[in-house]
Amino acid sequence: MELQASGPKVAWINKYPGTEYSDDRVSDNDIILWRLADLFLLKAEAYAGLNDGANAKLYRTRSAPALPRVSIKGATDKLSLEKEILSERGRELFFENKRWWDLVRFHKGGTLDIYQYIPNLIGKTTPLFWPVNTTVMANNPNIDQTEGYK
């Protein structure tokens, strides 16, 4: 929400607009879980993880007619490719509830330090995953508690 001289102005992302009512908006429309662009970028990420820069650069996204086709470009080393793939995932999959998991995955892989990347995590050591329920661990002694909750 932004305060202006004429009063508050509310901005809404219209990717999944839902149904608007006089006093609220409900996100009741279908949400796409997987798209071809997501799979292309995951495949590029897998190739980058294998240090296969040539294959990681082949995958393209943005099939909408109004948008230019994009391919992974630039340096072919693992770190550069992963940073570019993360950046493209942020643009391509905006507002599709995948960003947090991308950041956690790239943090675990050593591409970025999420505790420096996310402003409200700077200086903290908050665990990035939920704890495993104690009943789950009691039923299966082979399951370890999530790091940070032990």
Steps between C-alpha positions, in 0.01 A plus 500: 500500500625846415378818669430783258348846544163368377511206744645149504572333167498121499695312233412143406697257289266384223669173408233301689235765566225284651162657569476860614225601742413846628703450819745222415660280235501120514760298310259229386632439150713205396870534570747338263736271689739409219574673173730403216723802572539376859613160375742658249658704778516200735674304226743785441561511875575126504751539215660797677527286815689242294734774367362440149473864393445421132176310566386739774507783246270325251174534691269785410197649669236762419271362235254792520496683163551843657817398686840440345642148521769473767783253529753464776794712388834623625762302688474122508647433844267342758462805728428745215248263339320436829474873576359567154256207528384625842450846354303364202287282730413815696382678184330206329326352805409827671213463747474122450609407856835354396745774599556402864579139406734619224686720749527219755622255234761741362608582858552131578698463176730787598396737221383774737486567871128536567575659838660791312262493200167536686488832693302371800741203544821708511693412814265214595547123499131407470462143366376502140283187524217395731586265788411133467206412724598295806241232418658451158841450661349267764347284226819489294830515693692542170367856455714780640371833625541796264823693547451781749224327700711231674 
